[in-house]
Amino acid sequence: MTREQLLARYRDLVLHRLPARARAEGWVVTADHCFGRIVLDHAVGGCWYGVLDRGRSPAFEQLDDGRLAAAVALAERVEAEGDPLLRELDARSLAWRGTPVKARR
């Protein structure tokens, strides 16, 4: 995929597809910004705003090509595997921030 294709795929998954499916299926995370947090954190291996400029939006456009491809691949994996994987990824993302994990529904 070209960089432009990766950016378009990221937007589609994180801003539209994953939140819609999450709401329909009752996943632990449903907001697009939460999907963004989770995917970005895992793309950079920690809290994304420790690596990327919080003031420069959108943050995902700051990823280099390798990290952007990894972010898209992870979002595609979440789409394929659903809530169980999302819970694991969310817990790790929250731990990087020192935030308590959400209770299971």
N, C-alpha and C positions, 0 to 999 in steps of 0.2 A: 504494500500500500504506500502511496505517496503521503507526505506529511499532511497535505490538505485532506486526503481521504481519512487519515487517522483522526484528525481534528473533528471532522464531520461525524465519524463513527463514535468518538468520545461523546460529543454533544448529544447525539441521538440516544445512546445508551444511558448516560448519566442524567441528562435533563428530561428525558421523555420515557423511554422504554422501561427502565428499571423502576422509577417511581410509580408508573401506571400499574405495572405488575405487582409491585409491593403493596399498593393500596388494595388492589383486587384480591390479593391472597393473604393479606394481614401479616406481612413481614415485619420484623422488629424495627426496620428503618423504612420510612416512606418518602421523606423529603429529598428533593434533588440535591440540596446543599450537603446533606449528610452522605449521600452516595459520593459526591465529589470529595468530601473529607476523607472518606474511607479509601477510595481509589487513589487519590493523590498521596495520602500517607504511605500507602504500600508501594507506590511508585518510587518514592524517595527514601523509604526505609525508616520513617519516623514522622514526627509532626511536620506537615508540609510547610508551614509558615516559618520553620527554622531553616528551610532551604530556599524557598521561593519568596518573592516579594509580595507581602500581603496587600500592599497598596496598588499593585499593578494587576489589573483584572483583564481577562480571566486568568486565574493562576495556571490552569492546565496548558495554556498557550506558552508558558515559560519552560515547560518540560523539554529536554532535548529529545531527539528522535527516538532513542532507545527507551527512555523512561515513558515517553508518550505511547510507544508500542506496548510496553509492559502494562500501562494503565488500561489501555483498550483491551488487552488480553485478559486482564483481571476482571474488568467489567463484563466481558463476554462469558467468563467462567461463572460469575455471579448469576448472570442471566440463565445459564445452563443448569447450575446446581441449586439456586434459590436460597431460601431463608437459612438453612443450616450453615452453609458457607458464609453467608452474610453475617450471621451472629458471631462467628469466629473472627472474621475480619474487623467487625465493629468493635469487639472486645479488645483486640490488639490496638486499634486506633485510639480508643478511649484510654487505654493504659498508657500509651505514649503521652497523653495529655494529663494523666493523673486524675481522670474523671471516672467515677464509678460506672460499672457495666449496667446496662438496662436490665430490669427484671424480665424474665420470660413471660410471654403472654400465654 
